[in-house]
Amino acid sequence: MKKVDGEYSKLTGIYFPVLEHAVSQKKPTELSYWMDDFRHIMGTISHLFGPLSSIFLAKFICFDKTKVQGRLNSLQSVVSVPKDSGAPIQLLHLSFGEVLVDRSASDKFWIDEPAGHTQLIKDCLLCMDRDLHRDVCHISDPILKRNEIEKAVLERHVPPELRYACRYWIRHLENSGPSAIDWRQIEDFLKSHFLHWLEVMSLFGRVSETIYNITGLQSLGKVSDVESPWLTDFLHDAKHFVLKNFQIADEVFIAQVWCSHPRCRSSGGCLKQSFPLSYASCHEPSKCGAQNYRRSRAIQAQLNQ
């Protein structure tokens, strides 16, 4: 949208009076806090790659849900806030998000776009670090196929904010600018949760997306001149593992793929060192039942072809 055309001027004439009215209702002692909350909440909503409800938005950015609802209620002229707190929040006009990131439109209500994505990276990593763990759906059966897991089980154990964080954290990373990336934080996350993240992506049939995600991380690392042999080797091993196994990983529970085929490009690969075989196991009939054991061996045979 060109910033000089009449339509754009009309939009700013609609949006900013709404924001000014919301500000005018605040006491001077409240204004600074309100503006901080506005930038965090509206910055999140306008930069999301998929909608979240107010209740899950609050969990995602670690805000009190009553505060989020209150802040949004004062902006209902520009934001759709359903009465059902579980329904997604949406901007009434996508152009509102464009206006907010245009500093020339209003310095007062301006939201720094790269900084907004940087904040979302932090929110995504915090959410995943808090909620990701081995066997996140408490299935306990590594032989179970993905299509045998009930949708209700997936949705109960992997709430919308965690699904969002797992799917989009690297896209926010790509939009934040190389200089803003905390690579030590990324390393720590991968060391602790790479397989847990891959497990969630596999449970929702998104293993193929992880290939693009890992490639994106590799490209960002090169652009940022990251000096981390560990990260370079880990991402190489991780991409090799997913590429070799993504077809079957999209069908079976990812823990079984790891259990059956943990090999990387060398016996001492970074991926294998970070996630040993004990991540999941079903090597003996006495532990998983004869039928499941045979199925496990069949999976291993497919992976080793």
C-alpha positions as CSV (number, residue, x, y, z in Angstrom):
1,M,0.0,0.0,0.0
2,K,1.5,3.4,-0.9
3,K,1.8,5.7,2.0
4,V,0.8,8.7,-0.1
5,D,-2.5,7.6,-1.5
6,G,-5.9,8.9,-0.3
7,E,-7.1,5.5,0.8
8,Y,-4.2,5.2,3.3
9,S,-4.9,8.7,4.7
10,K,-8.5,7.7,5.2
11,L,-7.5,4.6,7.1
12,T,-5.2,6.5,9.4
13,G,-8.0,8.9,10.0
14,I,-10.2,6.0,11.1
15,Y,-7.7,4.0,13.2
16,F,-5.9,6.6,15.2
17,P,-8.9,8.4,16.7
18,V,-9.9,5.0,18.1
19,L,-6.5,4.6,19.7
20,E,-6.5,8.2,21.0
21,H,-9.9,7.7,22.6
22,A,-8.7,4.5,24.3
23,V,-5.6,6.5,25.6
24,S,-7.8,9.4,26.8
25,Q,-9.7,7.1,29.2
26,K,-6.5,6.3,31.1
27,K,-5.1,8.1,34.1
28,P,-1.6,9.6,33.7
29,T,-0.3,7.0,36.1
30,E,-1.8,4.1,34.0
31,L,-0.8,5.4,30.5
32,S,2.8,4.1,30.4
33,Y,1.7,0.6,31.4
34,W,-1.2,0.7,29.0
35,M,1.1,1.7,26.1
36,D,3.6,-1.1,27.0
37,D,0.7,-3.6,27.1
38,F,-0.7,-2.2,23.8
39,R,2.6,-2.7,22.0
40,H,3.1,-6.2,23.3
41,I,-0.5,-7.4,22.7
42,M,-1.2,-5.6,19.4
43,G,2.4,-6.3,18.3
44,T,1.7,-9.9,18.9
45,I,-1.6,-10.0,17.1
46,S,-0.4,-8.0,14.1
47,H,2.7,-10.2,13.7
48,L,1.1,-13.6,14.2
49,F,1.1,-16.0,11.2
50,G,-2.1,-17.6,12.5
51,P,-4.8,-16.4,14.9
52,L,-5.0,-17.2,18.6
53,S,-7.9,-16.8,21.1
54,S,-7.6,-14.3,23.9
55,I,-7.2,-17.1,26.5
56,F,-4.4,-18.8,24.5
57,L,-2.8,-15.4,23.6
58,A,-2.6,-14.6,27.3
59,K,-0.9,-17.9,28.0
60,F,1.4,-17.4,25.0
61,I,2.7,-14.0,26.1
62,C,2.5,-14.8,29.8
63,F,-0.1,-12.1,30.5
64,D,-3.1,-12.3,32.9
65,K,-6.1,-13.3,30.7
66,T,-8.3,-10.6,32.4
67,K,-5.7,-7.9,31.5
68,V,-5.6,-9.2,27.8
69,Q,-9.4,-9.2,27.6
70,G,-9.6,-5.7,29.1
71,R,-7.0,-4.2,26.8
72,L,-8.7,-5.8,23.8
73,N,-12.2,-4.6,24.8
74,S,-11.0,-1.0,24.6
75,L,-10.0,-1.6,21.0
76,Q,-13.1,-3.4,19.6
77,S,-13.5,-0.8,16.9
78,V,-10.3,-2.2,15.2
79,V,-10.1,-5.7,16.7
80,S,-12.6,-8.5,16.6
81,V,-12.9,-9.8,20.2
82,P,-15.4,-12.7,20.3
83,K,-17.4,-13.2,23.5
84,D,-16.2,-16.8,23.5
85,S,-12.6,-16.5,25.0
86,G,-11.7,-19.7,23.0
87,A,-12.5,-18.1,19.6
88,P,-9.7,-16.5,17.6
89,I,-9.0,-12.8,17.8
90,Q,-8.6,-11.1,14.5
91,L,-7.9,-7.6,13.2
92,L,-11.1,-6.2,11.6
93,H,-8.9,-4.8,8.8
94,L,-5.5,-6.2,7.9
95,S,-4.5,-2.7,6.9
96,F,-4.6,-1.8,10.6
97,G,-1.5,-3.9,11.1
98,E,0.2,-2.2,8.2
99,V,-0.5,1.2,9.8
100,L,0.8,0.2,13.2
101,V,4.3,-0.7,11.7
102,D,4.5,2.5,9.7
103,R,6.4,5.0,11.9
104,S,5.5,7.8,9.5
105,A,1.8,7.3,10.2
106,S,2.2,7.7,14.0
107,D,5.3,7.7,16.2
108,K,3.1,7.4,19.3
109,F,1.4,4.1,18.4
110,W,4.2,2.8,16.2
111,I,5.2,-0.9,16.6
112,D,8.7,-1.8,15.6
113,E,8.1,-4.8,13.2
114,P,11.5,-6.6,13.6
115,A,11.4,-6.0,17.4
116,G,7.9,-7.5,17.4
117,H,9.1,-10.7,15.7
118,T,12.0,-10.8,18.2
119,Q,9.6,-10.6,21.1
120,L,7.6,-13.4,19.5
121,I,10.7,-15.6,19.2
122,K,11.2,-15.1,23.0
123,D,7.5,-16.0,23.6
124,C,7.7,-19.0,21.4
125,L,10.9,-20.3,23.0
126,L,9.5,-19.7,26.5
127,C,6.3,-21.5,25.6
128,M,8.1,-24.5,24.1
129,D,10.7,-24.7,26.9
130,R,7.8,-24.7,29.4
131,D,5.5,-27.2,27.7
132,L,7.6,-29.5,25.5
133,H,8.7,-32.8,26.9
134,R,9.1,-36.4,25.9
135,D,5.9,-38.2,24.9
136,V,3.9,-34.9,25.2
137,C,0.6,-36.6,24.6
138,H,1.3,-39.3,27.2
139,I,0.8,-42.1,24.6
140,S,3.5,-44.3,26.0
141,D,3.3,-46.5,22.9
142,P,6.1,-45.6,20.5
143,I,4.7,-48.1,17.9
144,L,1.4,-46.2,17.5
145,K,0.8,-44.7,14.1
146,R,-0.1,-41.1,13.9
147,N,-3.5,-41.7,12.3
148,E,-4.3,-44.0,15.3
149,I,-4.0,-41.1,17.8
150,E,-7.4,-39.4,18.5
151,K,-7.6,-35.7,17.5
152,A,-9.0,-34.9,20.9
153,V,-5.9,-36.4,22.6
154,L,-3.6,-34.2,20.4
155,E,-5.6,-31.1,21.1
156,R,-5.9,-31.7,24.8
157,H,-2.1,-32.2,25.3
158,V,-0.8,-29.8,22.7
159,P,-2.8,-26.5,23.2
160,P,-3.0,-23.9,20.4
161,E,-0.2,-21.7,21.8
162,L,2.2,-24.6,21.8
163,R,1.1,-25.7,18.3
164,Y,1.7,-22.2,17.1
165,A,5.1,-21.8,18.8
166,C,6.3,-25.2,17.3
167,R,5.1,-24.3,13.8
168,Y,6.2,-20.7,13.5
169,W,9.1,-19.9,15.8
170,I,11.6,-20.1,13.0
171,R,9.5,-17.9,10.7
172,H,9.6,-15.2,13.4
173,L,13.3,-15.7,13.6
174,E,13.7,-15.1,9.9
175,N,11.7,-11.9,10.2
176,S,13.5,-10.5,13.2
177,G,16.8,-9.6,11.5
178,P,20.1,-11.5,12.0
179,S,21.6,-9.1,14.5
180,A,18.7,-9.6,16.9
181,I,19.1,-13.4,17.1
182,D,20.3,-14.9,20.4
183,W,22.1,-17.9,19.0
184,R,23.1,-19.2,22.5
185,Q,19.4,-19.3,23.3
186,I,18.7,-21.2,20.1
187,E,21.5,-23.7,20.9
188,D,20.1,-24.3,24.4
189,F,16.7,-24.9,23.0
190,L,17.9,-27.4,20.4
191,K,20.0,-29.3,22.9
192,S,17.0,-29.7,25.2
193,H,14.0,-29.9,22.9
194,F,14.9,-30.7,19.3
195,L,13.3,-34.1,19.4
196,H,10.4,-32.9,21.5
197,W,9.7,-30.2,18.9
198,L,10.1,-32.8,16.1
199,E,7.6,-35.0,17.9
200,V,4.9,-32.3,18.0
201,M,5.5,-31.5,14.3
202,S,5.2,-35.2,13.5
203,L,2.1,-35.7,15.5
204,F,0.3,-32.9,13.5
205,G,1.7,-34.2,10.1
206,R,4.2,-31.4,9.6
207,V,7.5,-33.2,9.4
208,S,8.1,-31.9,5.9
209,E,7.9,-28.4,7.3
210,T,10.8,-29.1,9.6
211,I,13.1,-29.6,6.6
212,Y,12.5,-26.0,5.5
213,N,12.8,-24.8,9.1
214,I,16.2,-26.5,9.6
215,T,17.3,-25.1,6.2
216,G,16.2,-21.7,7.3
217,L,18.2,-21.9,10.5
218,Q,21.3,-23.0,8.5
219,S,20.9,-20.0,6.2
220,L,20.4,-17.6,9.1
221,G,23.5,-18.9,10.8
222,K,25.5,-18.3,7.6
223,V,24.1,-14.7,7.2
224,S,24.8,-14.0,10.9
225,D,28.4,-15.5,10.7
226,V,27.6,-17.7,13.7
227,E,30.9,-19.1,15.0
228,S,29.5,-22.3,16.5
229,P,30.9,-25.6,15.2
230,W,28.4,-27.4,17.4
231,L,25.4,-25.6,15.9
232,T,26.7,-26.2,12.3
233,D,27.2,-29.9,13.0
234,F,23.9,-30.3,14.9
235,L,21.8,-28.7,12.1
236,H,23.6,-30.8,9.5
237,D,22.9,-34.0,11.5
238,A,19.3,-32.9,12.2
239,K,18.5,-32.3,8.5
240,H,20.1,-35.5,7.5
241,F,18.0,-37.4,10.1
242,V,14.7,-35.8,9.0
243,L,15.5,-36.1,5.2
244,K,16.3,-39.8,5.6
245,N,13.3,-40.6,7.7
246,F,10.6,-38.0,7.0
247,Q,8.4,-40.3,5.0
248,I,8.0,-42.8,7.7
249,A,8.2,-40.2,10.5
250,D,5.0,-38.7,9.0
251,E,3.2,-42.0,9.6
252,V,4.6,-43.3,12.9
253,F,5.2,-41.8,16.3
254,I,8.5,-40.0,16.0
255,A,10.0,-41.6,19.1
256,Q,10.0,-44.9,17.4
257,V,11.9,-43.5,14.4
258,W,14.5,-42.2,16.8
259,C,14.6,-45.4,18.7
260,S,15.0,-47.4,15.5
261,H,17.4,-45.3,13.6
262,P,19.5,-42.8,15.6
263,R,22.5,-42.8,13.3
264,C,23.9,-39.5,12.1
265,R,26.7,-38.9,9.7
266,S,29.1,-40.4,12.3
267,S,28.8,-42.5,15.4
268,G,29.6,-39.5,17.5
269,G,27.3,-37.1,15.8
270,C,25.9,-34.1,17.7
271,L,22.3,-35.3,17.3
272,K,23.1,-38.7,18.8
273,Q,25.1,-37.2,21.6
274,S,22.3,-34.8,22.6
275,F,19.5,-37.4,22.4
276,P,20.7,-41.0,23.2
277,L,18.8,-44.1,22.3
278,S,17.0,-44.1,25.7
279,Y,14.7,-41.4,24.3
280,A,12.4,-44.2,23.3
281,S,12.7,-48.0,23.3
282,C,10.8,-51.0,22.3
283,H,13.5,-53.6,21.7
284,E,12.1,-56.6,23.6
285,P,8.7,-58.5,23.2
286,S,8.3,-58.7,27.0
287,K,8.2,-54.9,27.2
288,C,5.9,-53.9,24.4
289,G,4.0,-57.1,23.4
290,A,4.7,-59.5,20.6
291,Q,2.6,-57.7,18.0
292,N,4.1,-54.3,18.7
293,Y,7.6,-55.8,18.8
294,R,7.1,-57.3,15.3
295,R,5.8,-53.9,14.2
296,S,8.8,-52.2,15.7
297,R,11.1,-54.6,13.8
298,A,9.3,-53.9,10.6
299,I,9.8,-50.2,11.1
300,Q,13.5,-50.8,11.7
301,A,13.7,-52.8,8.5
302,Q,12.1,-50.0,6.5
303,L,14.5,-47.4,8.0
304,N,17.6,-49.5,7.4
305,Q,16.8,-50.1,3.7
